[in-house]
């Protein structure tokens, strides 16, 4: 794994709000050294593990420097994740050539054109933070875009967020990896998560950076209809995070690969984060150590650590208070299978209640659907047949049916009807159909044997298919009956009972003697 360091970029600007001090991130106080041409921090590609601290260390922004290999940007260094500081304010579209190549060396812009001054107004030349969310780090449990405070807990007032040029223009015309946001429901979001004592508190706030709302409105010339996104700094209210020791950011996009992650360039800009001063309180602390266990189709047990000075705990299911308990665990019952639930716990004492701690849990589903029934077969011609059956039922939802032919899975389909093609004339096939539910439980297979019709012009009794009915057909049919010849062809079924037996041999002799 790459080494990572934390950059502390900070200044305390004091104001009085409800008699409680507010600390505001001020990047101008920092003595960063910038490249003159592109106006980004010279140490962005630093490969040495270090902790960079500025001012009083109130705000500490994660930065994962590049390692050797990959795209060489000088000195063998490449790539970076997390936060870096910039001043360029570049709003140029470097993706017009139709791919992402133009962006690789131009990652330093901000759609507002600059950072925020002391009056919270955009001003060219003012510094701001550019963040790149490391999806792969997140999958390994490392928060690439994390803000640690000064070792104390704070309530977070909020921060300003701005669109970065790369995803902004990519949402308009694509960039070689990502597609344009041309379809209703396309989205690009940023989510802030609270942390306490190194644990996720379960509290989060999400802001939409871009979306296609499905309207016929075109926000600007050349944009996909329905696309909505902003060039300005936008306030992200983070008060719902409660008392936290750190905040980390994640991003989500509708244009993502299930294995490789987002196609949309996961960049954003940040400035003027504000937190309240640490306040000693007699309220119980937020519960920690939330763990879900004994998860079944209809129940789940939630456990948490003992909270000092807590007299009882309130537990919630999907925002609704269920009960209070003096224990440090509670079993939720009567749940639905394979459904996501938000479980929350709050500590209480005579002075009030703590901030809530929550986790999301999904119940399991081990019950398979019922097997398909009442299969009917309608021959279309000698090469294909139509299957229909009565739909299966399930405790959650049937999502697919699997059709097997001679033991081989042929197709997964959503409807209870399917046409099998590519068959041979006058041939027996073993067909099975099963149902699959949301959690991929498969039902028992329902079996049926089908025989395709004879080809047009086929001669009744021509068992060996040589165009004539003679003694050679008797020999071939005898070999089939005695097992000397293995075949699925039903040309030897002369009496129409879907089986080949001595009765068919009798009829064949009769046909030859006519």
Secondary structure as GFF3:
##gff-version 3
##sequence-region A 1 514
A	DSSP	beta_strand	5	8	.	.	.	ID=ss1
A	DSSP	beta_strand	15	17	.	.	.	ID=ss2
A	DSSP	beta_strand	20	24	.	.	.	ID=ss3
A	DSSP	three_ten_helix	27	29	.	.	.	ID=ss4
A	DSSP	beta_strand	51	52	.	.	.	ID=ss5
A	DSSP	beta_strand	60	68	.	.	.	ID=ss6
A	DSSP	beta_strand	77	86	.	.	.	ID=ss7
A	DSSP	three_ten_helix	101	103	.	.	.	ID=ss8
A	DSSP	beta_strand	115	116	.	.	.	ID=ss9
A	DSSP	beta_strand	122	123	.	.	.	ID=ss10
A	DSSP	beta_strand	128	132	.	.	.	ID=ss11
A	DSSP	alpha_helix	135	139	.	.	.	ID=ss12
A	DSSP	beta_strand	146	148	.	.	.	ID=ss13
A	DSSP	beta_strand	154	162	.	.	.	ID=ss14
A	DSSP	alpha_helix	165	173	.	.	.	ID=ss15
A	DSSP	beta_strand	187	196	.	.	.	ID=ss16
A	DSSP	beta_strand	199	212	.	.	.	ID=ss17
A	DSSP	beta_strand	227	229	.	.	.	ID=ss18
A	DSSP	beta_strand	234	237	.	.	.	ID=ss19
A	DSSP	three_ten_helix	239	241	.	.	.	ID=ss20
A	DSSP	beta_strand	243	244	.	.	.	ID=ss21
A	DSSP	beta_strand	246	253	.	.	.	ID=ss22
A	DSSP	beta_strand	256	257	.	.	.	ID=ss23
A	DSSP	beta_strand	261	262	.	.	.	ID=ss24
A	DSSP	beta_strand	267	276	.	.	.	ID=ss25
A	DSSP	beta_strand	291	293	.	.	.	ID=ss26
A	DSSP	beta_strand	300	303	.	.	.	ID=ss27
A	DSSP	beta_strand	312	317	.	.	.	ID=ss28
A	DSSP	beta_strand	320	325	.	.	.	ID=ss29
A	DSSP	beta_strand	329	332	.	.	.	ID=ss30
A	DSSP	beta_strand	340	349	.	.	.	ID=ss31
A	DSSP	beta_strand	352	353	.	.	.	ID=ss32
A	DSSP	beta_strand	357	362	.	.	.	ID=ss33
A	DSSP	beta_strand	373	381	.	.	.	ID=ss34
A	DSSP	beta_strand	384	390	.	.	.	ID=ss35
A	DSSP	beta_strand	398	405	.	.	.	ID=ss36
A	DSSP	beta_strand	408	413	.	.	.	ID=ss37
A	DSSP	beta_strand	417	420	.	.	.	ID=ss38
A	DSSP	beta_strand	428	437	.	.	.	ID=ss39
A	DSSP	beta_strand	446	451	.	.	.	ID=ss40
A	DSSP	alpha_helix	471	482	.	.	.	ID=ss41
A	DSSP	alpha_helix	502	512	.	.	.	ID=ss42
###
